[in-house]
Amino acid sequence: MSTHHLVILRHAKAEPGGAVVDHERPLALAGRRQASAVGAALAEAGLAPTHVLCSSALRTRQTWELVRTPLAAAGAPDAAVTVTDALYDAGAAEVLGLVRGVPQDAATVLVVGHEPTVSHVADALAGPGSDGGAVARVRPGVPTATWSLLEVDGPWARLDLGAARLVAVRTP
């Protein structure tokens, strides 16, 4: 059984709220740079996703589009993308349910979501063999454009809390 990779990404820096409904907040210029840096880092690490689960919020969709650009430039094939309202205000259980539903042959899955969900999911999935420093970084919450890398043994359909290894947390 090969090891799968699960990358959990908090959307990049968005414009402040107030002028538009939260769901429609776009990325700030700094967020656009962050998202491009995440894409370059994923390409360099060989972590081009085969499947993407993305919140329907504008800032998460824009984050994915800007992450995708350096991946495509590095020759990564297009990922299967699922944009869903369920990730907008999901809890760990909902995210886990979505990840369990990805095709078994998806080698690397990227989840693009929001705080506090992304840090809670990374912490909740972290089990034996996880990097203690990485777990300590996600527990209080993570800044924008931070991504957590988890290794998953076995089928996606059987992924459970505490059943992955949190091996890295990166912020551009």
Number of C-alpha atoms within 10 A of each C-alpha: 6 9 13 20 21 28 26 25 31 26 31 33 22 22 18 12 12 8 9 11 8 15 15 16 18 23 23 15 12 12 22 21 18 24 31 23 18 26 26 23 19 19 21 13 9 13 20 30 25 19 22 23 23 25 25 20 21 16 27 31 19 20 30 25 15 22 25 25 15 22 24 16 12 15 10 17 13 13 17 13 16 14 16 13 12 15 24 19 14 18 15 20 14 15 19 20 15 18 21 16 11 19 14 12 11 18 18 22 26 25 28 27 29 25 18 18 23 29 26 18 23 30 26 20 22 25 18 12 12 20 15 13 12 19 22 12 16 22 15 12 17 23 17 19 26 22 28 27 22 25 21 23 15 15 17 23 15 15 17 17 16 16 20 26 23 29 17 18 22 16 16 17
